[in-house]
Amino acid sequence: MQNEIVIVVMAILLFPYLTWGFKNLPAENWQIMAAIPVRKKDDGLWEGINFTYYGFFTANAYVFSVAVYFVLSGSVHSPFLVSLSVCAVILAVCVPASKIVARIVEGKQATFTVGGATFIGIIIAPFLVALVGFATDYFSGYHLPVIATLSAITVSYALGEGTGRLACVSFGCCYGKSLKDSSRILKKLFNARYFIFSGKTKKASYEGKVEDVPVIPIQAITSIIYVLSGLVGVYLFLKGFYVSSFLESLIVTQGWRIASEVFRADYRGRGIFSAYQIMSALSIPYSIAIIAVIHDTGSAPPDIFSGLAVLWSPLFIVILQFLWAFIFIFTGKSMVTGSTVNIHVIKDRI
């Protein structure tokens, strides 16, 4: 019964958070979080660096995803340092890959791609987990449950990207097609369910030219599908169905990535099929093949209370705080918007 309670509590916490985001974040005031003056100009005003809500919600998603991963890993009694090693290496590769892959595919330096980083993560994760498992087995005799670990990674990814889509809503990126240019079926389906992005600095405005125009709320659809997939994955994991948990979360997220681009209007590279669609299409058979050839020694039955215990670790809390700060700065420092700051004295308050 405790597993069901965990899923219900997660749903109760997540869906109001998403609903609030879908309702409020397309507005203009939810893009720039802070403008920091860095250089005084000749006219007495200051040139500022913008930090965005994109970085804020992305950092939230990363921390949530990592927390879920550690809880699931802890539930199968994976040692904290082992889980930390796997997580640290994957993040060390995937975080910079989100910029590097976007630069290669889209030819843009000031953008990120979760899809590209995910593909890199899917490719390296089995080898990384197997390598860590070999090392722990050799030095300590601990047998790392490979499939359970891979399942924890994919499930936490699904929940992380699902909640992280709020970052896209706030910045206006990954935007959907205009309803007026959509088919009659889509117009009817989204007649009362659409996004309207306000503000000239939203990506949907300066790139897509759809400021104040109803568009398909593709970010919200993706968010809901990914979070639901993640919750199902968590439930399957806690029931001990690690292969099913892994395949469900991976196939749903990557399958939807392929399908969702039909409804998107943002630039994702040239060609009928984008590079990201091809990456997702390749990742599904690749992952199935990896699972088929892995010789796993199995793992202990999951115990959710053992996993939740890590959340009370002071070291883990500090790690999450540092991770949040790094991701916020890395993804939140805007490279495509600028600001002018006027700092002055309020005379009637002297």
Secondary structure, 3 states (H helix, E strand, C coil): CHHHHHHHHHHHHHHHHHHHHHHHCCCHHHCEEEEEEEEECCCCCEEEEEEEHHHHHHHHHHHHHHHHHHHHHHHCCCCHHHHHHHHHHHHHHHHHHHHHHHHHHHCCCCCCCHHHHHHHHHHHHHHHHHHHHHHHHHHHCCCCCHHHHHHHHHHHHHHHHHHHHHHHHHHCCCCECEHHHCCHHHHHHCCCCCEECCCCCCHHHHCCCCCCCEECCHHHHHHHHHHHHHHHHHHHHHCCCHHHHHHHHHHHHHHHHHHHHHHECCCCCCCCCCHHHHHHHHHHHHHHHHHHHCCCCCCCCCCHHHHHHHHHCHHHHHHHHHHHHHHHHHHHECCCCCEEECCCCCHHHC
